[in-house]
Structures are given as structure tokens and as C-alpha cells.
Amino acid sequence: MGAWRTGCTLTLHLDFLQRLKMMIDVASGLEYLHHNYSNSVVQCDLKPNQVLLNDDMVAHISNFNIAKLLMGSEFLK
């Protein structure tokens, strides 16, 4: 996998399996927040720049400014 830095941006060339793993990481994170967290969290505005990668290329969701907590059938803002 090739990578280079341009200013503060790291450019990566990812193959299909690496991209698929990142999609699964994000989907797993969303599933956890929706179904397994003590209060359900709904991420209302997920964008690519809110997905962070650690050193092992594991994707993590960030920036929950527009997220909502779901308790029962009501949204809490």
C-alpha cells in the first residue's frame, strides 16, 4: 500500500479488501451505537471525514455533534 503526506493530509491507495474492512468497521460501530450501547445513539450526519483510521487501519467513527440519543421511542437532542 503506497502512502505519502501532502501538508497535513495522508494520501492512501487502498485495495478493495482494505476498503471493505473499513466499511465493516464503520457498520459495526454504528450497530453498536444503535443496539448495544446503554442508550441508543443515532449518528444523523455521518461523512467520510468523520471516519478516523488508527495505525492498524481500523476505522473509528468520530464527531457526534448531530447525533441523537434514543430512549424508548423519543429522541433527546
mmCIF file of the C-alpha atoms, coordinates in Angstrom:
data_MODEL
# 
_entry.id   MODEL 
# 
loop_
_atom_site.group_PDB 
_atom_site.id 
_atom_site.type_symbol 
_atom_site.label_atom_id 
_atom_site.label_alt_id 
_atom_site.label_comp_id 
_atom_site.label_asym_id 
_atom_site.label_entity_id 
_atom_site.label_seq_id 
_atom_site.pdbx_PDB_ins_code 
_atom_site.Cartn_x 
_atom_site.Cartn_y 
_atom_site.Cartn_z 
_atom_site.occupancy 
_atom_site.B_iso_or_equiv 
_atom_site.pdbx_formal_charge 
_atom_site.auth_seq_id 
_atom_site.auth_comp_id 
_atom_site.auth_asym_id 
_atom_site.auth_atom_id 
_atom_site.pdbx_PDB_model_num 
ATOM 1  C CA . MET A 1 1  ? 0.000   0.000  0.000  1.00 0.00 ? 1  MET A CA 1 
ATOM 2  C CA . GLY A 1 2  ? 1.512   3.303  -1.023 1.00 0.00 ? 2  GLY A CA 1 
ATOM 3  C CA . ALA A 1 3  ? 1.104   6.415  1.096  1.00 0.00 ? 3  ALA A CA 1 
ATOM 4  C CA . TRP A 1 4  ? 2.537   9.914  1.108  1.00 0.00 ? 4  TRP A CA 1 
ATOM 5  C CA . ARG A 1 5  ? 1.931   13.121 3.020  1.00 0.00 ? 5  ARG A CA 1 
ATOM 6  C CA . THR A 1 6  ? 0.864   16.369 1.394  1.00 0.00 ? 6  THR A CA 1 
ATOM 7  C CA . GLY A 1 7  ? 0.736   19.038 4.087  1.00 0.00 ? 7  GLY A CA 1 
ATOM 8  C CA . CYS A 1 8  ? -1.493  17.587 6.819  1.00 0.00 ? 8  CYS A CA 1 
ATOM 9  C CA . THR A 1 9  ? -3.161  15.087 4.505  1.00 0.00 ? 9  THR A CA 1 
ATOM 10 C CA . LEU A 1 10 ? -2.087  11.465 4.201  1.00 0.00 ? 10 LEU A CA 1 
ATOM 11 C CA . THR A 1 11 ? -2.979  10.009 0.812  1.00 0.00 ? 11 THR A CA 1 
ATOM 12 C CA . LEU A 1 12 ? -3.563  6.246  0.741  1.00 0.00 ? 12 LEU A CA 1 
ATOM 13 C CA . HIS A 1 13 ? -4.098  3.849  -2.113 1.00 0.00 ? 13 HIS A CA 1 
ATOM 14 C CA . LEU A 1 14 ? -6.405  1.155  -0.748 1.00 0.00 ? 14 LEU A CA 1 
ATOM 15 C CA . ASP A 1 15 ? -7.389  -2.076 -2.402 1.00 0.00 ? 15 ASP A CA 1 
ATOM 16 C CA . PHE A 1 16 ? -10.927 -3.489 -2.358 1.00 0.00 ? 16 PHE A CA 1 
ATOM 17 C CA . LEU A 1 17 ? -10.409 -5.687 0.726  1.00 0.00 ? 17 LEU A CA 1 
ATOM 18 C CA . GLN A 1 18 ? -8.985  -2.791 2.760  1.00 0.00 ? 18 GLN A CA 1 
ATOM 19 C CA . ARG A 1 19 ? -11.959 -0.603 1.815  1.00 0.00 ? 19 ARG A CA 1 
ATOM 20 C CA . LEU A 1 20 ? -14.382 -3.424 2.623  1.00 0.00 ? 20 LEU A CA 1 
ATOM 21 C CA . LYS A 1 21 ? -12.791 -3.897 6.063  1.00 0.00 ? 21 LYS A CA 1 
ATOM 22 C CA . MET A 1 22 ? -13.194 -0.170 6.773  1.00 0.00 ? 22 MET A CA 1 
ATOM 23 C CA . MET A 1 23 ? -16.865 -0.304 5.730  1.00 0.00 ? 23 MET A CA 1 
ATOM 24 C CA . ILE A 1 24 ? -17.395 -3.273 8.057  1.00 0.00 ? 24 ILE A CA 1 
ATOM 25 C CA . ASP A 1 25 ? -15.637 -1.393 10.902 1.00 0.00 ? 25 ASP A CA 1 
ATOM 26 C CA . VAL A 1 26 ? -17.945 1.612  10.428 1.00 0.00 ? 26 VAL A CA 1 
ATOM 27 C CA . ALA A 1 27 ? -21.053 -0.570 10.132 1.00 0.00 ? 27 ALA A CA 1 
ATOM 28 C CA . SER A 1 28 ? -20.049 -2.464 13.290 1.00 0.00 ? 28 SER A CA 1 
ATOM 29 C CA . GLY A 1 29 ? -19.551 0.810  15.152 1.00 0.00 ? 29 GLY A CA 1 
ATOM 30 C CA . LEU A 1 30 ? -22.959 2.093  14.068 1.00 0.00 ? 30 LEU A CA 1 
ATOM 31 C CA . GLU A 1 31 ? -24.591 -1.205 15.012 1.00 0.00 ? 31 GLU A CA 1 
ATOM 32 C CA . TYR A 1 32 ? -23.006 -0.986 18.466 1.00 0.00 ? 32 TYR A CA 1 
ATOM 33 C CA . LEU A 1 33 ? -24.233 2.573  18.966 1.00 0.00 ? 33 LEU A CA 1 
ATOM 34 C CA . HIS A 1 34 ? -27.747 1.748  17.761 1.00 0.00 ? 34 HIS A CA 1 
ATOM 35 C CA . HIS A 1 35 ? -28.267 -1.579 19.541 1.00 0.00 ? 35 HIS A CA 1 
ATOM 36 C CA . ASN A 1 36 ? -25.670 -2.347 22.219 1.00 0.00 ? 36 ASN A CA 1 
ATOM 37 C CA . TYR A 1 37 ? -24.845 0.966  23.913 1.00 0.00 ? 37 TYR A CA 1 
ATOM 38 C CA . SER A 1 38 ? -26.705 1.752  27.167 1.00 0.00 ? 38 SER A CA 1 
ATOM 39 C CA . ASN A 1 39 ? -28.728 4.451  25.336 1.00 0.00 ? 39 ASN A CA 1 
ATOM 40 C CA . SER A 1 40 ? -29.122 4.113  21.591 1.00 0.00 ? 40 SER A CA 1 
ATOM 41 C CA . VAL A 1 41 ? -27.183 6.746  19.640 1.00 0.00 ? 41 VAL A CA 1 
ATOM 42 C CA . VAL A 1 42 ? -28.252 7.725  16.135 1.00 0.00 ? 42 VAL A CA 1 
ATOM 43 C CA . GLN A 1 43 ? -25.471 9.353  14.077 1.00 0.00 ? 43 GLN A CA 1 
ATOM 44 C CA . CYS A 1 44 ? -27.520 11.682 11.873 1.00 0.00 ? 44 CYS A CA 1 
ATOM 45 C CA . ASP A 1 45 ? -24.843 13.120 9.613  1.00 0.00 ? 45 ASP A CA 1 
ATOM 46 C CA . LEU A 1 46 ? -22.048 10.621 9.006  1.00 0.00 ? 46 LEU A CA 1 
ATOM 47 C CA . LYS A 1 47 ? -19.481 11.841 6.465  1.00 0.00 ? 47 LYS A CA 1 
ATOM 48 C CA . PRO A 1 48 ? -16.218 10.297 5.233  1.00 0.00 ? 48 PRO A CA 1 
ATOM 49 C CA . ASN A 1 49 ? -14.122 12.860 7.120  1.00 0.00 ? 49 ASN A CA 1 
ATOM 50 C CA . GLN A 1 50 ? -15.702 11.629 10.391 1.00 0.00 ? 50 GLN A CA 1 
ATOM 51 C CA . VAL A 1 51 ? -14.163 8.185  9.957  1.00 0.00 ? 51 VAL A CA 1 
ATOM 52 C CA . LEU A 1 52 ? -10.729 8.039  11.541 1.00 0.00 ? 52 LEU A CA 1 
ATOM 53 C CA . LEU A 1 53 ? -8.131  5.326  10.937 1.00 0.00 ? 53 LEU A CA 1 
ATOM 54 C CA . ASN A 1 54 ? -5.716  4.156  13.600 1.00 0.00 ? 54 ASN A CA 1 
ATOM 55 C CA . ASP A 1 55 ? -2.198  2.831  12.938 1.00 0.00 ? 55 ASP A CA 1 
ATOM 56 C CA . ASP A 1 56 ? -3.611  -0.620 12.167 1.00 0.00 ? 56 ASP A CA 1 
ATOM 57 C CA . MET A 1 57 ? -6.062  0.842  9.607  1.00 0.00 ? 57 MET A CA 1 
ATOM 58 C CA . VAL A 1 58 ? -9.054  0.134  11.870 1.00 0.00 ? 58 VAL A CA 1 
ATOM 59 C CA . ALA A 1 59 ? -11.858 2.631  11.194 1.00 0.00 ? 59 ALA A CA 1 
ATOM 60 C CA . HIS A 1 60 ? -13.444 4.549  14.085 1.00 0.00 ? 60 HIS A CA 1 
ATOM 61 C CA . ILE A 1 61 ? -16.432 6.920  13.989 1.00 0.00 ? 61 ILE A CA 1 
ATOM 62 C CA . SER A 1 62 ? -15.926 10.441 15.339 1.00 0.00 ? 62 SER A CA 1 
ATOM 63 C CA . ASN A 1 63 ? -17.761 13.765 15.644 1.00 0.00 ? 63 ASN A CA 1 
ATOM 64 C CA . PHE A 1 64 ? -21.165 13.208 17.165 1.00 0.00 ? 64 PHE A CA 1 
ATOM 65 C CA . ASN A 1 65 ? -22.296 16.847 17.099 1.00 0.00 ? 65 ASN A CA 1 
ATOM 66 C CA . ILE A 1 66 ? -25.557 15.972 15.331 1.00 0.00 ? 66 ILE A CA 1 
ATOM 67 C CA . ALA A 1 67 ? -26.018 12.587 16.999 1.00 0.00 ? 67 ALA A CA 1 
ATOM 68 C CA . LYS A 1 68 ? -29.175 11.948 18.965 1.00 0.00 ? 68 LYS A CA 1 
ATOM 69 C CA . LEU A 1 69 ? -29.814 9.738  21.952 1.00 0.00 ? 69 LEU A CA 1 
ATOM 70 C CA . LEU A 1 70 ? -32.818 7.490  21.535 1.00 0.00 ? 70 LEU A CA 1 
ATOM 71 C CA . MET A 1 71 ? -34.684 6.493  24.687 1.00 0.00 ? 71 MET A CA 1 
ATOM 72 C CA . GLY A 1 72 ? -37.725 4.395  24.059 1.00 0.00 ? 72 GLY A CA 1 
ATOM 73 C CA . SER A 1 73 ? -39.453 5.990  21.081 1.00 0.00 ? 73 SER A CA 1 
ATOM 74 C CA . GLU A 1 74 ? -38.309 9.564  21.710 1.00 0.00 ? 74 GLU A CA 1 
ATOM 75 C CA . PHE A 1 75 ? -35.237 11.453 20.535 1.00 0.00 ? 75 PHE A CA 1 
ATOM 76 C CA . LEU A 1 76 ? -33.309 13.587 23.014 1.00 0.00 ? 76 LEU A CA 1 
ATOM 77 C CA . LYS A 1 77 ? -31.436 16.498 21.467 1.00 0.00 ? 77 LYS A CA 1 
# 
